[in-house]
Amino acid sequence: MADSSKIRIGLIGAGNIGNVHLQEFGKLGAECEFVAITDAYLPLAEQRAREYNIPVVSPSPEELIRREDVDVVIVAVPNQAHAPLTILALESGKHVLVEKPMGLDSAAAKDIVRAQQRTGKTVMVAHQMRWEPLSLKVKEQVERGELGRVYTAKTGWYRRKGIPGWGTWFTQHNQSGGGPLIDIGVHMLDLAFFLMGEPKPVSVYGSTYAEFGPKKKGIGTWGKPNWNGTYDVEDLATAIIKMEDGTSLTLEVSWAVHMDTDSAPFLHLMGSEGGVALRGNEGKFLTERFDQAIEAPLTAPADDEGARVRLSRHFLDCVRTGKQPWTSAETGLRSNLIIDAIYESSRTGGEVKLDWSL
């Protein structure tokens, strides 16, 4: 019997990331409960239902979304299904937590924004890196003015040998929307904009390359390869993004590259009064005092509850109160606009202006 005081969740997608949501929302059992689950491979949904005591295995996403005992839907499926399922859920009166990227491209993202505006329901993109303890510490210092004006930033994620699921949906453009740019670059874009104070991007200049994937090199451990499949996405992307206020952001990401890298995500903020360097789970503040370069280490608490617990709690709070999520549909659209523009710039060789019109 469902508890009417709890937010009732339906999960679409019982794979790796769906399982993460089951674990993390499960830590907030006083506030929410899973009432239904589905997956393209129903035996996996049935297995998760047994593991997490979920009462209903729906035969399809559409049936789950139609259920009257579902308040919110978590969309944890391959990228091409994000927009159709999110829009259907919104139009069925549900709130939605959707995995990144919000849309396969900016057209899909605009469809989601329009549906959210029509329905007034909550849409949140599951960007957990904003919720890491070091990210939150840096955000606090930026808002206090400790860095002064953050005028430029550099972020990225160079994986040395990490192409996921070669030949599966991961490496097929019509299903994934792209390679590392839309897979891991979208995380770094979202985090950089969060820490820079959410400036508005207006133009992009970028390049993408595929030097490893077509040769079946650079293969990582995530996902099971399908060697009879296809690879038509990039394995490295680089770009500079210019903002309305004159600030700028440089982005560099790869799934595979011949370079000296620890394969950890990184971000550098450069401000008029101070800077920040983040790499993996470590960071430092940088400034100058008494004509000396000063560094202060940033450390995460040993007993931290975890980024995804905070993300999950924030989503539930937004559903209850109606307040705007940190990672709203508009932030998801921003990422999709930039990613599309990088691909277009790489094709044309020129600068691309972002089209924000809905």
Secondary structure, 3 states (H helix, E strand, C coil): CCCCCCEEEEEECCCHHHHHHHHHHHCCCCCEEEEEEECCCHHHHHHHHHHHCCCEECCCHHHHHHCCCCCEEEECCCHHHHHHHHHHHHHCCCEEEECCCCCCCHHHHHHHHHHHHHHCCCEEECCHHHHCHHHHHHHHHHHCCCCCCEEEEEEEEECCECECCCCCHHHCHHHHCCCHHHHHHHHHHHHHHHHHCCCCEEEEEEEEECCCHHHCCCECCCCCCCCCCCCCCCCEEEEEEEECCCCEEEEEEECECCCCCCCCEEEEEEECCCEEEEECCEEEEEEEECCEEEEEEECCCCCCCCHHHHHHHHHHHHHHHCCCCCCCHHHHHHHHHHHHHHHHHHHHCCCEECCCCC
